[in-house]
């Protein structure tokens, strides 16, 4: 079974909800499992639990079949996302366009190719789908 990973903020922002909504659609279209990922930054000192994340998602979208909720702790959101994608051998990552911009900046530091989709395909065999910001 294929796997879709979607990183989100907690509490869920309007943009995170839009990104999550698209990830849910993609998982259903592809009959894939879904991993909802939140990264707790060490420097923020906040502890979000899997139950917190699951409750917030289910309040917005109802109970989701075949869904895992993962909270990782790290210093860099982008690095933690890449670690999760690699660890889970994800087929698709659905990210918001703001996250895509941050990932591009990170890639520029480590590689001469800031194309996230190409990088992930080459290094992790993963498709990246970017969701545009929600406008008021």
C-alpha positions as CSV (number, residue, x, y, z in Angstrom):
1,X,0.0,0.0,0.0
2,X,1.3,3.4,-0.8
3,X,1.8,6.1,1.8
4,X,1.0,9.9,1.7
5,X,2.8,12.0,4.4
6,X,1.5,15.5,5.2
7,X,3.3,17.8,7.6
8,X,1.0,20.2,9.5
9,X,1.2,22.9,12.2
10,X,-0.4,22.5,15.6
11,X,-2.8,23.9,16.4
12,X,-4.0,23.5,12.8
13,X,-3.7,26.8,10.9
14,X,-6.1,27.6,8.0
15,X,-3.2,26.7,5.6
16,X,-2.5,23.4,7.4
17,X,-6.2,22.5,7.1
18,X,-6.1,23.2,3.3
19,X,-2.9,21.1,2.9
20,X,-4.4,18.3,5.0
21,X,-7.6,18.4,3.0
22,X,-5.7,17.9,-0.2
23,X,-3.6,15.1,1.3
24,X,-6.8,13.3,2.4
25,X,-8.1,13.6,-1.2
26,X,-4.9,12.2,-2.6
27,X,-4.8,9.3,-0.1
28,X,-8.4,8.4,-1.0
29,X,-7.8,8.7,-4.8
30,X,-4.7,6.4,-4.5
31,X,-6.1,4.1,-1.9
32,X,-3.1,5.0,0.2
33,X,-2.4,5.2,3.9
34,X,-2.0,8.7,5.4
35,X,0.6,9.9,7.9
36,X,-0.2,13.3,9.5
37,X,3.1,14.7,10.8
38,X,3.7,17.5,13.3
39,X,7.2,18.6,14.2
40,X,7.6,20.0,17.8
41,X,10.7,22.2,17.8
42,X,13.0,21.7,20.8
43,X,13.5,25.5,21.1
44,X,9.7,26.2,21.4
45,X,9.5,24.0,24.6
46,X,6.0,22.9,23.8
47,X,4.9,19.3,23.9
48,X,2.2,18.2,21.4
49,X,1.0,14.7,21.8
50,X,-0.3,12.3,19.1
51,X,-3.6,12.5,20.8
52,X,-3.6,16.3,20.6
53,X,-2.9,16.1,16.9
54,X,-5.4,13.3,16.2
55,X,-8.1,15.2,18.1
56,X,-7.5,18.4,16.2
57,X,-7.6,16.6,12.8
58,X,-10.7,14.7,13.7
59,X,-12.5,17.8,14.9
60,X,-11.9,19.3,11.4
61,X,-12.2,16.3,9.2
62,X,-13.9,13.5,11.2
63,X,-12.4,10.1,11.8
64,X,-10.0,9.1,9.0
65,X,-9.5,5.6,7.9
66,X,-5.9,4.2,7.6
67,X,-4.3,7.3,9.2
68,X,-1.3,7.5,11.5
69,X,-0.5,10.5,13.6
70,X,3.2,11.2,14.3
71,X,4.8,13.9,16.4
72,X,8.5,14.3,15.9
73,X,10.8,16.5,17.9
74,X,13.7,18.3,16.2
75,X,15.6,21.6,15.7
76,X,14.6,22.0,12.1
77,X,11.1,21.3,10.8
78,X,12.4,20.6,7.3
79,X,15.0,18.1,8.5
80,X,12.5,16.3,10.6
81,X,10.1,16.1,7.6
82,X,12.8,14.6,5.4
83,X,13.7,12.1,8.2
84,X,10.0,11.0,8.4
85,X,9.6,10.7,4.7
86,X,12.8,8.5,4.5
87,X,11.9,6.4,7.5
88,X,8.4,5.7,6.3
89,X,9.5,5.2,2.6
90,X,6.6,7.6,1.6
91,X,5.4,7.7,-1.9
92,X,3.9,11.2,-1.8
93,X,4.5,14.2,0.4
94,X,1.9,16.9,0.4
95,X,3.3,20.3,1.6
96,X,2.1,23.8,1.7
97,X,3.8,26.3,-0.5
98,X,5.3,28.1,2.5
99,X,6.9,24.9,3.6
100,X,8.1,24.3,0.0
101,X,9.9,27.7,0.1
102,X,11.7,26.9,3.4
103,X,12.7,23.5,2.0
104,X,14.2,25.1,-1.1
105,X,16.3,27.4,1.1
106,X,17.6,24.4,3.0
107,X,18.4,22.5,-0.2
108,X,20.3,25.5,-1.5
109,X,22.7,25.2,1.5
110,X,23.4,21.5,0.8
111,X,23.1,21.1,-3.0
112,X,23.2,23.2,-6.1
113,X,19.7,22.0,-7.0
114,X,16.9,23.6,-5.1
115,X,14.2,21.5,-6.9
116,X,12.6,19.7,-4.0
117,X,10.5,17.3,-6.1
118,X,13.6,16.3,-8.1
119,X,15.7,15.9,-5.0
120,X,13.2,13.8,-3.2
121,X,12.6,11.7,-6.3
122,X,16.3,11.1,-6.7
123,X,17.1,10.5,-3.0
124,X,13.9,9.1,-1.6
125,X,11.9,8.1,-4.6
126,X,9.1,10.3,-3.5
127,X,6.6,12.6,-5.3
128,X,6.0,16.1,-3.8
129,X,2.7,17.9,-4.2
130,X,2.6,21.5,-3.2
131,X,-0.7,23.1,-2.1
132,X,-1.2,26.8,-2.6
133,X,-2.0,29.1,0.3
134,X,-5.6,29.6,1.2
135,X,-6.7,33.1,0.5
136,X,-9.3,34.9,2.7
